[in-house]
Amino acid sequence: MKKVTSLISFLLFLIPGDWGSSFSFAVEDDSNFFFQNARTVWSVELLQPMDPTIQQAGIEFKRAMKKISGADFPDVSESVDEGFIVKIGVEPELEKTPDLIRMETRGGNLFLTGGSPRSALYAVYEFLRRELGVRWLWPGDDGEFMPVMSEWKLPEISFSFTPGFKYRGFHMCGDWYRVKEFHHWMARNLLNSHRHGNYFFPDRELGFYQIYSNHNVFPPKEYFETNPEFYASRNGKRLQCQICVSSRDGLNVIADKLTEELKKKPDIDVLSLFLPDNQEYCQCEKCSEKSVSTGFFDFYSDLTDILKERFPDLSFATLAYQGYLDVPASPIRNSEFIEIATHGRCNIHLLNDPDCARNIKEMERFHEWRKTGTPIGNYGYEYDIFSRENLFLPIFSILADSVKVNKEFGSVIILPEVSLSPKNGPEERVGTMVNRISQYVMARMMTEPEVNWKEILEDYCEYAFGPAAEPLFEYLTAMDRQWLAMPIHRGILGSPVGLAEELITREIRDVAEKKFNDAEKRLHEAESRASAAEKVKLTVNRAAFEREKVLFRQWERFLLDENRQEIPRVEAPENMLPAPGLQMPGMNCRVFWNEKGITVQNYSTPIELGLSTGLGGENWFFRIHEDGSQEQWKISELGVREVMDSEWKIKDGGIREFFIPFSSLNGETVLPGTLWQFRVLESGKVWPPSGYWAGFSFSNVPKTGQKLVFWSGSMKRDESGLKFFSSSMKEKGWDVKIARTAEEFLALESDAYWLKNPMFDEKLPPECWEKVRKEVENGKLAVFLSYSRLPLAEFFKDGDLGVKLDGVRNISLAQRRSNYWLDGPWMKTPNDLTLHLERQITPAYYLDLAKPEKWHILATMPKSSDELGEKLVYAALTRYGKGAILLLSADPRIPLPQLLENVQENFREFEMK
């Protein structure tokens, strides 16, 4: 049944000397309008009305059309037998191509269909995106962009496509409290694979392939006592952390365990099986007959033979990961795909970069796996470049290259790992929201690999930033170019310290400030002339813009420039004299902190302190005027100034002092090592003078600014690591002074010395060693690290200090663990080094002490696989006069700043020998 409405128009013609009128009526079929004036003549029909994903498709379509047009699209009724129907579902002729998505006008109807319920849902999303301009840029309501329209005509449509990869999505690590919003965002951007570290399959109606994996090839722990042969053998000892892949009984136990688990988890589509996350692989006689890869993949094939018989409809998959990255000697059975884990790639360079050795190796591995004929894919770690900090990563080119390479190799799955941590807190701290721009770009590329990433980013900017789109696009692409231009290589789980200086150069900071200022100007002009409806959209644009500024400031926190200050932790009574804090350069004021808040002493007025966590958009300001009156305010995330009524106060007493409790700063939690941003104005002076805010690091030591003189006998070799070394030492309160000549070494004052490979190419003259000897004798600490000859007896003119260095032999990395360490404050105060001593790999060289009885042996290690009980020294300390000498073999994996802090604080507790 068709319906029509009349659109009436008229013209009145005035003829000289006579009045006449003529009316013309234009009748237009309502089918030309999909909606008009909040009305529609179209209905919705679900082709498979009982399917939950098809139901979800109908809900999403109606919801979007209501928000866009104001019209309710009713369900089809029995009285409607022709035309004006939106048909959503699976068409029989498409079932042989389940991933096909089709949008088509046909016979007066609109078909949003696919080869599966999942594809039909995606047809709805793509119709809304392509035809009506809907975007879901990031999770949550504020990331949904839907136009408001009074009318819209449905054009002729004939479009179908199949997404670029069969399985595509993000592996979710963490449990962000808004994870449900993240699931919906993935589905709306056609990501079809849900995988979480835990068994967590919500929102089945969103059509996800449910992929389950969690290092699950392992027997129940209770078997270790009764059947130790199920577990890995290392040097004749069974280890509970890994399995023996040669144990048939162990295989059957694991199969039974997985069978019971699968019975409780019927929603799984693909079970991905792989070993525990360590490399303590079995070395028993049978396992040693094969390579690690061949042993594991043979075990996988046998295990899935059993499980496939029990669960014939279940698909199986696995990883090429850690010690089993290489192609095995035997064919692999029962694998829907094998994901190549690219944890070894360099994330600064493109995979095909001929000058990047790490990526050359990754590409060779892709070639080898493709030759096997087994379906392959990629488990990527591009968002795991840093171990702790969730920072904005301008890696658009890196991600686009990854998609391109996987498409060229015929990958069936691409599933990068993303962080949904921390569980609670503002979105500027949650990994997946910090990188929401690149994750949107990545999502679209996984669906349509042929689209240029810049087109996707430009589209994102138009929606997210509105009038500020152009300068923000230019800023983001400049950051991407600078990322690729960095002259370094970087894998995963590192620190942004050091990398920040290569990325956030002075030129990039100038670009950012220029583009941010341009964006601010454009937004302000648009806001000044906007209607009420336009202001709602501009509020979203401004919030998105302010967020990008916050993320850029987070990077600036890690710059190792002269402006960064380490603020000491002082448990001081009120009005402590003299002021214990760190003096701001060129100013009178001193600053320290404790768990309650920040204290500023000995200041001149007027003084103003600005604080920012660098993680949220708020800045706090505290000002004392010349007349002693106080003023406090904050600038919100949206740039709005708000007067604060906080508890900060001026203390009365013999010294000028004011105190800002952390409770007045939105209850922010501060731990040692936390890095904020700050700015100080005092009596017309400003710090930092550059105009940028500086880093404000909360040190755990009561005294900062201690001087550490660094000398290397091979400066060219050590130059690349000096930035990180200096920064990490600075966080512990040390001001590192690098001596490059003997003259500088003699001129520099120090509280301690750090002397590395002193007998390499660049050698200090005797007068420098005489200076070290005297200063240690008078109470200072000298640390020696070396890979080669170390003539301490000559340096200190004491034959008892003789030492040689030699290398360990025939020992695996897994066996290079400390087998002894001296208990005491040196390893626990103020930093607990126990876990590092237990788990970290020991050096490749040991100390052969001429008179061991003259030293306190701090830590030892085994010599070889056959001599695990032998104790070779790699860390030792001796008192020398009032001071001490700390001797280290090569570079131990113990965190050196923490080790120095512990030894500096506790060496006087060691007795003289």
N, C-alpha and C positions, 0 to 999 in steps of 0.2 A: 504494500500500500504506500503510495507516494503522497507527500503533502506539499502544497505550494503556498507561498505568501506573495502579496502584491506589493511592489515598490512603486509608489505614486509620485510623479513629478509634474509640474505644470509651468507653462510660460504664458505670461500675459502680454499680448502684442498691442501696442497703441498705434492705431491708424489715424493720421491727421483728419480731423473733422468728424471722426466716428470712433466709438469705443467698441471694441470687440474682444472676445477672449477665446482662447483655444487651449484645451487640456489634452495632454497625451499620457497614456498609462503604459508603464514598462513592467512586465511580469517576468521575474527571474526565478528559475528553479532553485529551491533551497539546497540542492545537491552541490551547487557551486560553492557553497559555504560549509566548511567543516563545523564552524560555529560562528555565531554573530549575536552580539548584544546579550551575552550570557545564555544563549539558547542554542540548541542543536537538534537536528532531525535524525541524527545518527544513533544507532544502538550498538551494543557490544555483544558478541556471541563467542563463547568459549567452546572450541571444538572438542576438547576433552575436559568437561566441567568438573570431573572428580579428581583430576590430577592436581596436587598441591602447587606445583611450579606453574602450571597454567592458571590456576586461581591467583597466584601471586602476580602473574603478568597482567591479569585483568585489574587487580587492585592497583597496581602501579600505573597502568594506563589511565584509569578513571581519576586517580588522585592527581596525577600531573595535569590532566585536561581541566579539572576543576580549578586548580591553582592558576593555570594559564588563562582560561576563558571565562571562568565563573559558571560554566555550564555543567550540568549533570548528564553524563552519558549513561542512559539506562540499559539494563540487560535486554536482550532481544526478547520479544514476546511472540506468542503464537500468531498474532494478527499481522505480524510483519513477515511477508513472504518474498520480498524482493527489494533490492537496493538499499543503500544507506546503512550498511552493516559493517562494523569492524570485526573481522573474524580473526581470532587469536588461537593458535594451537599448532598441532602437527598435522601436515597434509600427507596422506598415504604415499604419494609419489616421491616424497622427500625422505622417507624413513631409511633409505639405503645410504643417505649422506647425513648422518645425525648432527654434524657440526655446521651444516649449511643454514644461513640466516637469510630470510627472504621478506622483502617488503614490496607489495604490488597492488595496484588498482586494477580490478578485473570485474567485469560484469556489473558495474555500479557499486561494488564493494571494495573495501580496503582489507587486504590480507597481510597480517603480521604473523608470519609462520616460520617454521623451521623443521629440520629433520628430527628433532627431539624436543621435549618440553623445555629443556635448557635453552635451546636455540630460539624457540618461540618467545621466551622471556627476553632474550637478547634482541629479538626483532622489535619488541616494544621499546626497549631502551634506545636502540639505534634510530627508530622512527622519531622519537622525541628529540634525540640529539641532532640528527641530520636535517630533519624537516622543520622542527620548531625551535631549535637553538637552545635546548636544555643542556645544562652541564652539571656534573657532580665532580667538583674539583678536589674536594677533600672530605673526610668523614664529618658527619654532623649536619644539622640544619643550615648552619651558616655557610657550608660549602656547596649548598644546592642553589643553582642559579636557574630560575624559570622566568621567562618573559611574561608579562601581563599584556594580553591582546584583546581587543574588542571584537575582531573578526579575522578570519583566515580561510582562504580558499585552498582546498585540497588539490594539488597538482596531479598530473598523471605520473605514476611512480612504477618503475620496473627495475628493481635493484636486488641483487643477492650477492653474498660473499661468504667465504669461509675464513675465520680468523687464522693468523699466521702460525700458531702452534696449537696442537691438540690439547695439551695441558699447560696452563699459564696462570700465574698467581704469585703470591708472596708467602714464604714460610714465616709464620708468626712466632716470634720468641718473646715471651713475657705475657702478662695478663692485665693490660690497660683496662681500666674500668669502663671505657667506652668502646670495647672491642666489638660489640654488636654493631655499632655505627660503622666500624671499619669493614665488617663483613658486607654490609649493604653497599658501602662505597665500592668494594671490589666487584660485586655482582653488577652494579650499575655501569661499571666500566669494562664489562665483559670478561672479567677474570673468573675462570671457571674451576679453579682448584683451591680447595681449602686444606691447609696443613698447619697444625699447631703442635708444639712440643708435647702437649698433653692430649689425651683422648677427649676431644671437645668439639662436638659436631652440632652446633646450633643451626637454626635457619635452613633446614633441609629444603624448604620451599624455594630457596635462592638458586637451586640447581647445581650446586658445587659437586665436583668429583671430590669425595672425601678420601684423602690420602693420609695414612697413619704411619708414623715412623718415630722411633725414640731410642735408638741404639739397643734394639730389642733382641738380638741374637745372644742370649745368655740364659743359663739354667737358673732356677730358683736358688737363692744363696744358701739355703739349708743343706744343699747337696755337698758343700765344700767339706764338711766333716766326714760324711759317709762315702763320698765318691770324688776324692780329689783329682782323679784321672780325667774328670770332665774339664778341668781348668788348665791354663797354660803352664808349661814347665819352663823355668828359666834357671840355668845352672844347677839343675837337679832339684829345684825347689818349685812347688806348685804355688801359683799366685791366684788370688781370688778375683783379680780385676779383669781377667781375659780368659777366653776359652781355648781348649785344645780342639782344633778343627779335624783332627784324625780320630776322635772318639766317636764311634758309632752309637754307643749307648748314650753318650752326651747329646748327640744329635736327636735321638728319639725323645729324650727328656725335654729338650727345647721345643720339639714339635708338639709334644703333649701340652706343654705350658702355653704355647701360642694357640693351640686348638681351644683350650678352655677360655682363653682371653677373647678369641674371635667369636665364640658362642655368645659372649656377653656384649659384643659390639657388632651388631648386624648391619650397621650403616656403612661400614668400610667398603670402598670401591677398589682401592689399591693399597696393599700392605707392602710397605717398603722395609726391607730387612737388612740390617748391617750391624757390625760389631760394636762393643763398648768404645767409648771415646778415649782410647789410649793406644799406645803402640808396644805394649808388653806382649807381643805375639809369641805363640808357643814355639819352643826350640827342641821339643822332644824328637826322638829319632825319626818317627814317621813324618811329622810336620816339617822337619828339616830337609826332607827329600824333595819338597816343592818350594817354589817361591811363595812369599806371603800372599800375593794376589791369586796365584793358582790354588793354593790351599783354601783361601776363603771362598772363592767363587765356585770351586767344586763342592764345598760344604753348602753354599747357598743353593746350588742346583739340586743336591740331594734333599735338602730340607724342603724346598718348594715342591719337589715330586710328591712328598708325603702330604703336604698341606693342600696341594691342588686336587689330590684324590679325595680329600675330606671336604674341600670347599671348591667345587668345580666352577662356580660362577665368580670367584674372587680372582682379581689380577694381582700379580706380584712385581716388585721392582727392587732395585738396590742402588748403592752408590759405588763409584770409584773414588776412594777417600783415603787419606793418610797413607798408611803402609801398603794399601792395596789399590793404589792409583793406576798401576800399570796393567796392560792387557794380559790376561792369564794364558797359560799354554793350552788349556782345555776350552771347548765351546761352553757357553753359558745357556742354561735352559730356563724356560718359564719366566722370562723377564719382559714385562710390558715396556720397560725402559731402564736404562742405567744412567744415572745422573753423574756427570763428571764434576767433582767438587773442585772449584778453581780457587781454593784457599792459598795456592802458591803464586797466583798472578801478581803482577805489579799493577796497582790501581791508579797510577799516574799516567801510564802510557797505554796506547791502543794495543790490542792483542797482536796485530800484525806489524808492530813497530820493529824494524830490523835491528835497532840498536838496543833493544831491551831483552837481555838474556833470559829473564824470568818468563816473559811472555812468549819468547821463541819456544821455550820448553813446553808451555801450556798448549801452544798450537800443534806442536809435534804430538802431544798426547791426544788431541782431538783427531788428528789424522790417523793415528794408530787404532783408536777405538772405532772410527768409522769403517775401517777395513774389516772389522769383525762381522759386520752385517747386523749386529744387535742394535735395536733402536736406542739412540743415545739422547741425552739432554744435558742440562747445565744446572747445577746447584751453585749459585753465585753468592759472593761475600762482599759485594761492592759497598754495602752499607755498614760493614764491620771494620772499617779502616782503623777506628780507634776503639780501645778496650773499654773505656768508661764514659767518655764524653759523647753525648748526642749532639753533634754539631752539624750545621747546614753543609752539605757536600755538593759543590757545583760541578757535578760529574755527568752532565748531560751527554757529552761526547763519548765518555767511557761507557755509559749505559747503552747508547745507540749503537756503538761498535759491538758490544756484547750481543745485542739482538741480531745485528747483521751477521756476525760470525756464526751464531747458532742457526740462523736461517740457511746460511750457505752449507752448513754441515748436515742439514736435514734433521735437526733436533726436534723431538716430539714434545719435550717439556722444557720450560724455562721458569725457574722458581727461586728468585733471590731471597736471601734471608733478611728480614727486617725486625727491628726492635719495637715491641709494644711495652716498653718499660720507660720510666717507673710506672707502677700500677696506678698510683694517685699523683696528683700534682697538676700544675698548669701545662697546657699543651706545648709551650716552648721548651719543655724538658723531655717530652715523650719522643722517642726516636722517630717513629713513623710520622709524627706531625711536624717535627723539625724539618724533615725532608719530604714534605708533602708535595712540593712542586715537582721534584725529580721523580717521585713515585707515580704521580699522575702521568708525567711524560712517558715513563717506563711502561705503565699500564696500557696506554694508547699504542705504543710501539709494539708491545707483545701481541696486540690484536691486529694491528696493521703495520708490519715491519717496513713496508715500502714508503711510509710517510716520513718526511724529514722532521727531525726532532725540533728544529727551529719553528716550523709551522705549528706544531703542537704547543710549544712554549709561547709563541706569539698569541695564539688563541687563548691560552690560559691567562696571559697578562691582560688581554682585553676584558675578560670577564672579571678577574679578581681585582684588578687595580683601576679599572675604568679610565678616567682622564689621565692617570699616572702610568698608563700601560707602556708607552714608548720609552720613557727613561728607565722604568724597571726592567723592561726587556733588554735594554742596552747594558744595564748593570749586570744582569744575570749572565748574559752572553760574554761579557768581559771577564767575569769570574771564571766561566768555563774555559776561556782561552788561557787565562793565567794558570789554571790548574794543569793544563796540558803542557804549559811552558816551563813548569818547575824542573830544575835540573837535578832531580832526586828520584829515587825509586822507593815505593812504599807498598808494603803488603797489607796485612790485617793486624788488628789488636795492638796497635802502637799508641803513641801519644801525639797529640797535636803540637806539643812543644817542639820547636825546631821547624816543623812543616809550616807553622803559622807565618814565620818570617819570609818563607819563600812564596806563600800565597798572598798574604796581606801586605804587599809591598807598599811603599809610599805612593807609587803610581796608582795602585788599585784603591788605596784609601782616598786619594784625590778623586778618582772616578766615582767612587761610592758617594762621597760628599756632594759632588756636582750633580749626580743623577738623583740623589735623595732631595737635594734642594730644588731641582727642577720639578720633581714629582710633588713636593710640598706646595710649590707655587701653583701648579696646575690643579691640584685638589682644592686649594683655597679659593681659586678663581671659580671653579665649578660650584663649590659650596655656597659662595656668596650670591649666586644668581639662581640657585636650584629651587624648584617647587618642593612642596612637602613630600610628594611621592619620590622625587629624585633624591632628596636628602636621605631617605631610607637606604637606597642603593649606595649612595656615597659613604654612608656610615660603614658599610661592609668593605668598600674599597679602601677607606682610610685605615680600618683595622688591619686589613691584609698588608697594606704598605708599612704601617708601624711595626708589624711583626717582622718584616724583612730587615728593618733597621736593627731590631733587637738581635736577630740572628747574626747580623754582621758584627755587632758589638761583642757577641760571644767570642767570635774569632779574635777580636782585638785584645781580649783578656790574655791571650797566650803569646802575645808579642814580647820578645825578650829585649825590650828597649830600655833606655835609661830612666824612663818614667815609672817603671814598676817598683813598688815598694813592699817590703816584707814587714808586717806589723807584728811586734813581739807579743807573746801571751804573758801577762804579768798578773799574778794573783796578789794585788797590792791593796793595802788599806787606803781609806780615803785620805786625800791631801798628803800623799806620800812625797817626801822631799829627799833628794832632788827628783825631778820628773824622770821616770824610768823609760818612757816610750821612745820611739824612733822619731828623731827630729826631721820635719819636712825640709827639703833642700831650700835654703835661702829664707827660711821662716823661723819664727820663734816657737811655734806650736810643736808639741810632741804627742804621739798617739800610741796607745796600746789597747789590748782587748783581753777579756776573759769570757767565761761562758755566759755571763749576764749581759754584756754589752761592750760598747766602745767608749773609751775615755780619751778626752783631749785636754792636755794640760799646758800651762805656761804660754797661753795664747795672747795675742794682741787683738784689739777690736778695731774695726768690725771684722768678724770672722764668719765664714760660711763654709759648711761642709756638705757636699753632695754625694749621695751614695746610691749605688745600683747593684743588684745582684748580677746583672748581665744576663739573666735567664728569663726574667719577665720584663714587661714593658714599663714598670714603674720606676721613677727616680724620686728619692727623698732628699729634702733640703732642710738644713738647720742653720739658723743665722742668729748671731748676737750682735746687736747694734752698738755703736759707741756709747750710748747712754745705758747700756746693760739690758735693754729690753730684748725679748726673745721673739723669734718668728719661725714658724715651721710650716712647710707645705710639701705637697707631692705632685708630680706630673704623672697622670694616669697613662695607661697603655694607649689611649686614644689622643694623648697630647693635651688633656684638660687639666688645668691647675686646680687643685683642691686644697683648702686650708686643713691642716691636721690639728688634732687635739691630743698630742701624745704625752708620754710621761717623762720626756727628757728634761734634765734640770741642771742648773748651775749650782755647784757645791760651794759653800762658804768655807773659808779657811785661809791658810797662809799662802796658798798658790791658786792662781786662776785655773779652774777645772770645770768642765761640763761632761755629763755622762748621757749616752744614748742607749737605752736598753733595747735589746733585740726584740723584745715583746712589742715595741712600738713600730716595728718594721714588718707588719703583717705576720709576726711570729716566725720570721725566717730562722732556720736552723743553720748554725755556723759550726763547722768542725775544723780542726787543724788542716791546713792545706786548701781550704775554700778560697776561691779567688773572686773578688768583686771588682767593681769599677768605682772610682772616686774622683773628686775634684775639690780643691781647697782654695779659698780666697781669704787672705789675711792682710789687712792694712794696705790694700791696694795691690798686693802681689797675688799671683795665681799659680797654682801647680795642678797639672803640668802646664808649662808655658806654651805648648804646641796648640792648645785649643781642644785636642782630643782628651777624653777621659783616660785615666791611667789605671793600671792593675793594682789591686789592693789585696795582697795575699796575707791570710791569717796564719802566721807562723806558730809553731808549737813550742818554740824556744823563747826563754825569757830575755834573751839578748840577741839582737840581730845586728847585721853589719860586721860580723867577725870576718876577718880577711883570711882567705886561703890562697896561697901562692901555688900556681900550677906550672910545672915544667915537664916537657916531653923531649926525650932524645930523638923522637921521630915525629916532629910537628906536622909534616905533610900527611902522614898516616892518620894522625889523631884529629886533624882540623875539622873534618866533617862531623865528628861527634861532640865537639866542644860546646856548641850551642845548647844541646840537650844537657850535657854535663853541667854547664854553668847555671842553666835554669833550675835543674833539679837540686843543685847545691843551694841555690838562692832561696828555694822554698824552705830549706832547713836553716835559713838565717845566715848563710855564708855569702860573702862578697868575693867572688872568684877573680883573682888578678892573674892574668896569663903573662908569664915572663918569656919573652922570645929571644932575649940576648942575656949574656952574663951581666951586663951593666944594669939591665932592668931587674934581674934577679937580686942583685946586691942592693938596689935602691928601694925595692918594695918592702913595706912592713907586712908582717903576717902574724896570725894566731896559730896557723898550722901550715904544713907543706904537703903537697901532693906531687910525688916525683915518679914519673912513669918512664920505663925503659931508659934509664939515665946513661947507659953505655951504648946506645944506638949511634946514629950518625952525628948528632949534635951533642957535644959533651960539655959539661960545665967545668971551669978551671978550679984548681984546689981552693982558692979563696972563697968560692961559693959554698963548697962543702964545709969549710971551716965555719962559715956563718951558720949553716944548718946545725952543725955539731954544737956550737955554743948556745943557740936558741933552744934546742931540745934539752940541753943540759940545764937551762934556766927555766924549763917548765912547759915547753911547747911540744906539739905532736908532729911527727914526720911519718907520712905514709909512703911506702915504696911498693910499686907494682912493676913486674918485669916478666918478659918472655925469655930473657937471655941472661948473660953475665951480670952479676950484681955485686960489686966489690965493697960491701958494707965495711968489712974490716979495714979497708984502705980509707974509706970516707971518714970513718969515726976513729981511726987509729986504735983499733981494739980487735985483737985477734980472735976474741971470743965470739965476734959477730960474723964470722965467715959463713958464706952461704953459696950454694950452687943450685942451678935449676936444671931439671931433666923432665922428659915427657913420659906420660903414661903409655902403656902398650896393650894392644889387642883387647880392647874393652869397648863394649857397645855403649851408646848414649844412655840406654835404659839402666845400665849398671853404674854409670858415673853419678853416684849419689854419695853424700857425706855419710861416713860410717862412724864418725865421732865428732862431737863438739863440746866445748867446755861450758858447763852450765854456769850461769851467773848473770849479773846485771848487764854486762856488755852485750848480751844477746836478747835482752827483754826490756831494757829501759833506755829511753822512753819508747823505743820501737821494738815490737816483738818479732824477732827474726826467725823464730822456730820453724814456721812452715817453709820459709825459703831454704833453710838449712836441710830440711827433710826432703824437699821435692826438687830443688833446682839442680841442674847439671853442674858438676864440679869442673874445675879448669882442666886443660890438657897438659899442664905442667905442674910439678910439685917442687917443694923447697927441701933441699938437702942441707940441713943445718950442721955446721961444724961441731957445735956444742949444744945439742937440743936442751940440755939441762939449764941453759941460760935463758930459755924462752918459755913463755906461757903458750902452750899449743892450743889454739882456738878452734881449729877444725881440720879434719883429715878426710882422706878418700882412699879407695882401693887402687892398687897398681895395675891389675889386669883381671881378665875374666877368671883366670885360674887362681888369683890371689886376692879374692874379695875381702878377706879378713885383714890383710896388711893395711897399716895406717900410714899413708903418706901425707905430710903436712902441706896445706895450702894457705893457711892463715895462722900467723903467730905474732906475739907481742912481747916486747921486753921493756922494762923501765930503764931509762938512761938519765942519770941525774934526777932532776925534778920532773922531767918530761918522759916521753915514751916513743918507741919506734914500732909502727904497725907494718908488718911484712905480708904481702899478698902475692900469690902466684898468678901471673897474668891477670885476667879480668874475671873474678868470681861472679856468679849470677846473683849473689846477694845484692840487694839494692844498696849501692855505694853511699848515697847521702845518708840513709838511715844508719848504715854501719858506722860512718864517720861520726854522726851525732852520738850514737851509743858509746863509742870508744872515747870520744872527746869528753863526754860527761863522766865516764867511769874508769878511765885508765889509772887514776890515782889510787883506786882500790886494789890494784895489783901490787903484790909485794916485789921488792927488789930481789934480783937473783944474781 
